[in-house]
Amino acid sequence: MNLKLFEHKNILITGASSGIGEAMAFLLAKTSANLYLTGKNWENRTEVSEMYAKTRTCPWDKTDGKTQLFEVDFSDSTSIDDLISEVTKENITFDYLILNAGVSQRALTLETAFSVDRLIMETNFFGPVYLIKKLSGMFLSGKPVHIGVTTSISGLFGFPLRSAYCASKHALFGFFESLALEYSHIKVTFLIPGRINTPISKSALLADGTSYGKMDNGQATGMDVHRCAKIALRAIRKGKRRKLIGGKELSMVFLKKYIPFLFYLLARKISVT
């Protein structure tokens, strides 16, 4: 895969301690890019390093370029403030921001506590928005910057047991598309994955805010996360505005647009876990 465009660039990846964000970090670690990686939990990094040592370059073991790890909870603005303080102190400006941090949901709309709806929105939408606002000085300097926003096909339509999650992903489209239209030096690529083999379902929130704690069959049989990461980075490299990533589940996007009655029929019957 050609990653030369990312050579010697400063790249911020949120949600890089697992899933798609981690997979993109592994790929970019093979370049001279300077990686600034945020995660909610870095406790497993030694285990992950050992697992990938023989097959992939670990982002925290880079020999060319540097890596910095930041523990950030995107539902907490003070945690984001701590990240901004570190970035400001070191006078870091970013060429790329790849926004992956997020939390999913497995609960019926009317049974979900409002506090859970709010937590999902804070993590998936307001957290990234707050980050962008806090970096507004960098953006307003006129320096070209490219933002990759990981949304979901669930951000293109509603889906059972995902009401707040869908809402948060819908919101990302509205905010970041507006940003790109307002400032010509800011590029935005929406990465729109379907079912990808990541542990996101394990940390998905139930109606009371506890973790679902299980791997969905849809996730377990989804696209390999490293293949997803390659497609995502290729889309960013090519300057795509939107990139659907996944398998047969992507057909739901086209059904919703062109044959909506069939979409609504199938959406009620498809396994949601």
WOCORCOR-V607622 format. One record per pair of residues at least 24 apart in sequence whose C-alpha atoms are under 10 Angstrom apart, sorted by the first residue. I is the first residue (numbers start at 1). J is the second residue. D is the distance in whole Angstrom. If there is no record, write none. Layout:
I/J/D, I/J/D
This chain:
1/27/9, 1/230/8, 1/231/10, 1/233/9, 1/234/8, 2/230/10, 2/233/10, 2/234/8, 2/237/9, 3/27/9, 3/28/7, 3/30/9, 3/31/7, 3/32/10, 3/33/10, 3/230/10, 3/233/8, 3/234/8, 3/237/8, 4/28/10, 4/31/8, 4/32/9, 4/33/9, 4/237/9, 5/31/10, 5/33/9, 5/236/10, 5/237/7, 5/238/10, 6/31/7, 6/32/8, 6/33/6, 6/34/9, 6/95/9, 6/96/9, 6/233/10, 6/237/8, 7/31/6, 7/32/5, 7/33/5, 7/34/8, 7/64/10, 7/65/9, 8/32/5, 8/33/5, 8/34/7, 8/35/10, 8/64/9, 8/65/7, 8/66/10, 8/95/10, 9/33/5, 9/34/6, 9/35/8, 9/65/9, 9/93/10, 9/94/8, 9/95/6, 9/96/8, 10/34/5, 10/35/6, 10/36/8, 10/65/9, 10/66/9, 10/67/10, 10/92/8, 10/93/7, 10/94/5, 10/95/5, 10/96/7, 10/97/9, 11/35/5, 11/36/6, 11/37/8, 11/67/10, 11/93/9, 11/94/6, 11/95/6, 11/96/5, 11/97/6, 11/98/8, 11/146/10, 11/147/10, 12/36/5, 12/37/6, 12/38/8, 12/67/10, 12/68/10, 12/93/9, 12/94/7, 12/95/8, 12/96/6, 12/97/5, 12/98/6, 12/99/8, 12/147/9, 13/37/5, 13/38/6, 13/39/9, 13/69/10, 13/96/8, 13/97/6, 13/98/5, 13/99/6, 13/100/7, 13/101/9, 13/147/10, 13/148/9, 14/38/5, 14/39/6, 14/40/9, 14/70/9, 14/71/10, 14/72/8, 14/73/10, 14/74/9, 14/97/8, 14/98/6, 14/99/5, 14/100/5, 14/101/5, 14/102/9, 14/128/9, 15/39/5, 15/40/7, 15/41/9, 15/71/10, 15/72/9, 15/73/9, 15/74/9, 15/98/9, 15/99/7, 15/100/5, 15/101/4, 15/102/7, 15/103/10, 16/40/9, 16/41/10, 16/42/9, 16/59/10, 16/69/9, 16/70/10, 16/98/9, 16/99/9, 16/100/7, 16/101/8, 17/41/7, 17/42/6, 17/43/9, 17/44/8, 17/45/8, 17/48/10, 17/69/9, 17/70/10, 17/71/9, 17/101/9, 18/42/9, 18/44/9, 18/45/10, 18/48/10, 18/100/10, 18/101/9, 18/198/8, 18/199/8, 18/200/9, 19/100/9, 19/101/10, 19/196/9, 19/197/8, 19/198/5, 19/199/7, 19/200/7, 19/225/7, 19/226/9, 19/228/10, 19/229/9, 20/100/7, 20/101/9, 20/150/9, 20/193/10, 20/196/8, 20/197/9, 20/198/7, 20/199/10, 20/200/10, 20/224/10, 20/225/6, 20/226/8, 20/227/10, 20/228/7, 20/229/6, 20/230/10, 20/232/9, 21/98/8, 21/99/8, 21/100/6, 21/101/8, 21/150/9, 21/225/9, 21/226/10, 21/229/8, 22/58/10, 22/59/9, 22/100/9, 22/225/9, 22/226/9, 22/229/9, 23/58/10, 23/59/10, 23/198/10, 23/224/10, 23/225/7, 23/226/5, 23/227/9, 23/228/8, 23/229/6, 23/230/9, 24/59/9, 24/98/9, 24/100/10, 24/225/9, 24/226/7, 24/227/10, 24/228/9, 24/229/5, 24/230/7, 24/231/10, 24/232/8, 24/233/7, 25/57/9, 25/58/8, 25/59/6, 25/60/9, 25/67/10, 25/98/10, 25/229/9, 26/52/9, 26/56/7, 26/57/6, 26/58/6, 26/59/5, 26/60/9, 26/61/10, 26/62/10, 26/226/9, 26/229/9, 27/56/8, 27/57/8, 27/58/9, 27/59/8, 27/226/8, 27/229/8, 27/230/8, 27/233/9, 28/57/9, 28/58/9, 28/59/8, 28/62/10, 28/229/10, 28/230/10, 28/233/9, 29/56/9, 29/57/6, 29/58/6, 29/59/5, 29/60/8, 29/61/8, 29/62/6, 29/63/9, 29/64/8, 29/65/8, 29/66/9, 29/67/8, 30/56/8, 30/57/6, 30/58/8, 30/59/8, 30/62/8, 30/63/9, 30/64/8, 30/65/9, 31/57/10, 31/59/10, 31/62/9, 31/63/9, 31/64/7, 31/65/7, 32/62/8, 32/63/8, 32/64/5, 32/65/4, 32/66/8, 33/62/9, 33/64/8, 33/65/5, 33/66/7, 33/67/9, 34/59/10, 34/62/9, 34/64/8, 34/65/5, 34/66/5, 34/67/6, 34/68/8, 34/94/9, 35/59/8, 35/60/9, 35/62/9, 35/65/8, 35/66/6, 35/67/5, 35/68/6, 35/69/8, 35/94/10, 35/96/10, 36/60/10, 36/66/8, 36/67/6, 36/68/5, 36/69/6, 36/70/7, 36/87/9, 36/92/10, 36/94/9, 36/97/9, 37/67/7, 37/68/6, 37/69/5, 37/70/6, 37/71/8, 37/72/9, 37/98/10, 38/68/9, 38/69/6, 38/70/5, 38/71/6, 38/72/6, 38/73/9, 38/74/10, 38/80/10, 38/83/9, 38/99/10, 38/100/10, 38/101/8, 39/69/8, 39/70/6, 39/71/5, 39/72/6, 39/73/7, 39/74/9, 39/100/10, 39/101/8, 40/70/8, 40/71/5, 40/72/5, 40/73/5, 40/74/8, 40/79/10, 40/101/9, 41/70/9, 41/71/7, 41/72/8, 41/73/9, 42/69/8, 42/70/9, 42/71/7, 72/101/9, 73/101/9, 73/102/10, 73/123/8, 73/127/9, 74/101/7, 74/102/8, 74/103/10, 74/119/10, 74/120/10, 74/122/7, 74/123/5, 74/124/8, 74/125/9, 74/126/8, 74/127/5, 74/128/7, 74/130/9, 74/131/9, 75/101/10, 75/102/9, 75/103/10, 75/118/9, 75/119/6, 75/120/8, 75/121/8, 75/122/5, 75/123/4, 75/124/8, 75/125/9, 75/126/8, 75/127/6, 75/128/9, 76/119/9, 76/122/8, 76/123/8, 76/126/10, 76/127/7, 76/130/10, 77/122/9, 77/123/10, 77/126/9, 77/127/7, 77/128/10, 77/130/7, 77/131/9, 79/127/10, 80/127/8, 80/128/9, 80/130/8, 80/131/7, 80/134/9, 81/130/9, 81/131/8, 81/134/8, 83/131/9, 84/131/8, 84/134/7, 84/135/8, 85/134/10, 87/135/10, 88/135/9, 92/138/9, 93/135/9, 93/137/10, 93/138/7, 93/139/9, 93/143/9, 93/145/9, 94/135/10, 94/138/8, 94/139/9, 94/143/9, 94/144/9, 94/145/7, 94/146/9, 94/147/10, 95/143/8, 95/144/7, 95/145/5, 95/146/6, 95/147/9, 96/144/9, 96/145/6, 96/146/5, 96/147/6, 96/148/8, 96/186/10, 96/187/9, 96/188/10, 96/236/9, 97/132/10, 97/145/8, 97/146/6, 97/147/5, 97/148/6, 97/149/8, 97/188/10, 98/146/8, 98/147/6, 98/148/4, 98/149/6, 98/150/8, 98/188/10, 98/189/9, 98/190/10, 98/191/10, 98/233/10, 98/236/9, 99/124/9, 99/128/7, 99/131/10, 99/147/7, 99/148/6, 99/149/5, 99/150/6, 99/151/9, 99/190/10, 99/191/10, 100/124/9, 100/128/9, 100/148/8, 100/149/7, 100/150/5, 100/151/8, 100/191/9, 101/125/10, 101/127/9, 101/128/8, 101/149/10, 101/150/8, 101/151/10, 102/127/9, 102/128/9, 102/150/9, 102/151/9, 102/165/9, 102/168/9, 102/169/10, 102/200/9, 102/203/10, 102/204/10, 103/165/8, 103/168/10, 103/200/7, 103/201/9, 103/202/10, 103/203/7, 103/204/6, 103/205/7, 104/161/10, 104/162/7, 104/163/10, 104/164/9, 104/165/6, 104/166/9, 104/168/10, 104/200/7, 104/201/7, 104/202/9, 104/203/7, 104/204/4, 104/205/6, 104/206/9, 104/211/10, 104/212/10, 105/160/10, 105/161/7, 105/162/5, 105/163/8, 105/164/7, 105/165/6, 105/166/9, 105/200/9, 105/201/8, 105/202/10, 105/203/8, 105/204/5, 105/205/5, 105/206/6, 105/207/8, 105/209/9, 105/211/9, 105/212/8, 106/160/8, 106/161/5, 106/162/6, 106/163/9, 106/164/10, 106/165/9, 106/201/8, 106/202/10, 106/203/10, 106/204/6, 106/205/6, 106/206/5, 106/207/7, 106/209/10, 106/211/9, 106/212/7, 106/272/8, 106/273/8, 107/160/8, 107/161/4, 107/162/7, 107/163/8, 107/164/9, 107/204/9, 107/205/7, 107/206/5, 107/207/5, 107/208/9, 107/209/10, 107/212/9, 108/160/7, 108/161/5, 108/162/8, 108/163/8, 108/164/10, 108/206/9, 108/207/7, 109/160/8, 109/161/7, 109/162/8, 109/163/6, 109/164/8, 109/207/8, 110/163/10, 110/207/9, 111/161/10, 111/206/9, 111/207/6, 111/208/8, 112/161/9, 112/163/9, 112/164/9, 112/205/9, 112/206/7, 112/207/4, 112/208/6, 112/209/8, 113/206/9, 113/207/6, 113/208/6, 113/209/8, 114/164/10, 114/207/9, 114/208/9, 114/209/10, 115/207/10, 115/208/9, 115/209/8, 116/164/8, 116/205/8, 116/206/8, 116/207/7, 116/208/7, 116/209/6, 116/210/9, 117/163/8, 117/164/5, 117/165/8, 117/167/9, 117/168/9, 117/205/10, 117/207/9, 117/209/9, 118/164/8, 118/168/10, 119/164/9, 119/205/10, 119/209/9, 120/164/6, 120/165/6, 120/166/10, 120/167/9, 120/168/7, 120/204/10, 120/205/8, 120/209/10, 121/164/7, 121/165/7, 121/166/10, 121/167/8, 121/168/5, 121/169/9, 121/171/9, 122/168/9, 123/165/10, 123/168/9, 124/150/10, 124/151/9, 124/164/10, 124/165/8, 124/167/10, 124/168/6, 124/169/7, 124/171/9, 124/172/8, 125/151/10, 125/165/10, 125/167/9, 125/168/5, 125/169/7, 125/170/9, 125/171/7, 125/172/6, 125/173/10, 125/175/9, 126/168/9, 126/171/9, 126/172/9, 128/172/9, 128/176/10, 129/172/9, 129/175/8, 129/176/9, 132/176/10, 132/179/10, 139/183/9, 139/185/9, 139/186/8, 140/183/9, 140/185/9, 140/186/10, 141/185/10, 142/183/9, 142/184/9, 142/185/6, 142/186/9, 143/185/7, 143/186/8, 144/183/10, 144/184/9, 144/185/5, 144/186/6, 144/187/8, 145/184/10, 145/185/7, 145/186/5, 145/187/6, 145/188/9, 146/180/10, 146/185/8, 146/186/6, 146/187/5, 146/188/6, 146/189/8, 146/236/8, 146/237/10, 146/239/8, 147/176/9, 147/180/9, 147/186/7, 147/187/6, 147/188/5, 147/189/6, 147/190/8, 147/236/8, 148/176/10, 148/187/8, 148/188/6, 148/189/5, 148/190/6, 148/191/7, 148/232/9, 148/233/9, 148/235/9, 148/236/7, 148/239/10, 148/240/10, 148/241/9, 148/242/10, 149/173/9, 149/176/8, 149/188/7, 149/189/6, 149/190/5, 149/191/6, 149/192/8, 149/232/10, 149/236/10, 149/242/9, 150/189/9, 150/190/6, 150/191/5, 150/192/6, 150/193/8, 150/232/9, 150/243/10, 151/190/7, 151/191/6, 151/192/5, 151/193/7, 151/194/10, 151/244/10, 152/190/9, 152/191/7, 152/192/5, 152/193/5, 152/194/6, 152/195/9, 152/244/9, 152/245/9, 153/191/9, 153/192/6, 153/193/6, 153/194/6, 153/195/9, 153/244/8, 153/245/9, 153/246/9, 153/249/9, 153/250/7, 153/252/8, 153/253/7, 154/192/9, 154/193/9, 154/194/8, 154/252/10, 154/253/9, 155/192/8, 155/193/10, 156/192/9, 156/252/10, 156/253/7, 156/256/9, 156/257/10, 157/252/9, 157/253/8, 157/256/8, 157/257/10, 157/263/10, 157/267/10, 158/264/10, 158/267/9, 159/264/10, 159/267/7, 159/268/8, 159/270/10, 159/272/8, 160/267/8, 160/268/7, 160/269/10, 160/270/9, 160/271/9, 160/272/7, 160/273/10, 161/206/9, 161/207/9, 161/272/7, 161/273/9, 162/204/10, 162/205/10, 162/272/9, 165/204/10, 165/205/10, 177/241/9, 180/241/10, 187/236/9, 187/239/8, 187/240/9, 187/241/8, 188/236/8, 188/239/8, 188/240/8, 188/241/6, 188/242/9, 189/232/9, 189/233/10, 189/235/7, 189/236/6, 189/237/10, 189/238/10, 189/239/7, 189/240/6, 189/241/5, 189/242/6, 189/243/8, 190/232/9, 190/235/9, 190/236/9, 190/240/8, 190/241/6, 190/242/5, 190/243/6, 190/244/9, 191/228/10, 191/229/10, 191/231/9, 191/232/6, 191/233/9, 191/235/8, 191/236/9, 191/240/9, 191/241/9, 191/242/6, 191/243/5, 191/244/6, 191/245/7, 192/232/9, 192/242/7, 192/243/6, 192/244/5, 192/245/6, 192/246/9, 192/250/10, 193/223/9, 193/228/8, 193/232/9, 193/243/8, 193/244/6, 193/245/4, 193/246/6, 193/247/9, 193/249/10, 193/250/9, 194/218/10, 194/219/9, 194/222/8, 194/223/8, 194/228/10, 194/244/8, 194/245/6, 194/246/5, 194/247/7, 194/248/9, 194/249/6, 194/250/6, 194/251/10, 194/252/10, 194/253/10, 195/219/5, 195/220/9, 195/221/8, 195/222/5, 195/223/6, 195/224/9, 195/225/10, 195/228/10, 195/245/8, 195/246/6, 195/247/7, 195/248/9, 195/249/7, 195/250/9, 196/220/8, 196/221/8, 196/222/4, 196/223/5, 196/224/6, 196/225/6, 196/226/10, 196/227/9, 196/228/7, 196/245/9, 196/246/7, 196/247/9, 197/221/7, 197/222/5, 197/223/6, 197/224/5, 197/225/6, 197/226/9, 197/228/9, 198/222/8, 198/223/9, 198/224/8, 198/225/6, 198/226/10, 201/273/8, 214/273/9, 215/273/8, 216/271/10, 216/272/8, 216/273/5, 217/271/9, 217/272/9, 217/273/6, 218/249/10, 218/271/8, 218/272/8, 218/273/6, 219/273/8, 222/246/7, 222/247/7, 222/248/10, 222/249/9, 223/247/7
